[in-house]
Amino acid sequence: MTLRGREPGGRIHSLPSAAAACALLFAASPAAALSSYAVEAVDEPGSSTGAAAVALGVPDYHFVNDAALAYGGTNADVFAPGEATVLRFPVPLRNVPGQVDLLVSAFVGGAGATDDALVDVEVSSDGTNFTSAGSFATATGRDGFVFPPQEVDFESVKHFPIEFGAADLVSHVRLTNAMGTAEGLRLDAVEGLHPALGASHAFELRVDRYRQENTGRFRLRIKNLADLGGVAIRELRIERGPDPIRFEDTQISLPALYGSGGALICVENCNADNAPVVIPFSRHAWSLEGVTEAPVGEGLEPGRQVANVRNANPSFDTDNALTFLEGFSFHVVFTDDTEESLDFATDIVAGGVPGALYQKYQYFDANPIVNGPLRTDTYEFSVPEPGAAAIGAAALATIAALRRARSA
């Protein structure tokens, strides 16, 4: 695997995989953990939550107490009221102003279910001293004002947003099931939205499958993981596979999440669903207001993310009777013209991490054709700055020590 970028003047350069391996977690590889997700869970004394067995990594529909729920899980542990676990992340997580900082994914029963867990969330920069980051009740997963109304009637893994408050460079998160029902906290994953990678160019791309038949629909999420003050993402180009694959519904936008404003809008080859035009690619560019392309130099800033909003705007459509996204490639371009090109099969699938998210699809019938988890593939890209692995680690350690000194 090589990591591509552009040096000043636009010349392509490559970093060999050996150099990337020396950069620790900065470069994605098939064996590497994604930087945004918990990699270890240690139960507090007196607790036996089961989190270490199934709640690490990306959401994948293997969650605590998932046995006998028709999703193929075999975990019978109960994250019971009064129990707690501490989750560790591979790199510290940043607090981005005006942005959600953490997502806690947990399974919630559908309409008529009574399961609930009141979850206290605490964060720490050293694994010893914790401060409160708030709490949430999993029963709000059945609240149409909180979650998409199309989903609340169905049992699924829901994703609960948390802000760090005054905390920054969070390395550990403690979850406590303060009170609730006998099912316990059915924890699937914990995701930090902005890991500190020591990189000026970095992103995470997730491809979500949508519908199981040969339509080949998919959704995307892009997180800009560059350091705060790093380089913004200017555009996304998607190139289709060989004939007879079609590429439709490209006219859709990818709005910024959590109220931060802006979107990646289609600016070239904006095809409608079932359009007769066969396009070789689509191009989405950053827009400040979601209507016109932004001025040169503007883009999706570090710490922000865009995505197809599930059940709110359409998915991309390929009408693909072949292997899912066969021959497709994704090209992410930064505002300084650095570009990373990813083949879906050989890079995103082979070099990423598989997971699963809830999908519901209704056609003309009132009953969903799809109502359950479908596969996701998540890929992380970053190029560390010269000396960033060492300098960044030293800086983070210094900041953490200062924080501990202030609180002493």
Helices and strands as residue ranges (DSSP letters): E 3-6, E 12-15, H 17-22, G 24-26, E 40-43, H 51-54, E 84-93, E 102-108, E 117-124, E 131-137, G 138-142, E 156-162, E 170-180, E 187-192, E 199-210, E 217-224, E 233-239, E 254-255, E 263-268, E 281-287, E 305-307, E 329-334, E 339-343, I 344-349, H 350-351, E 353-361, E 370-384, H 388-407
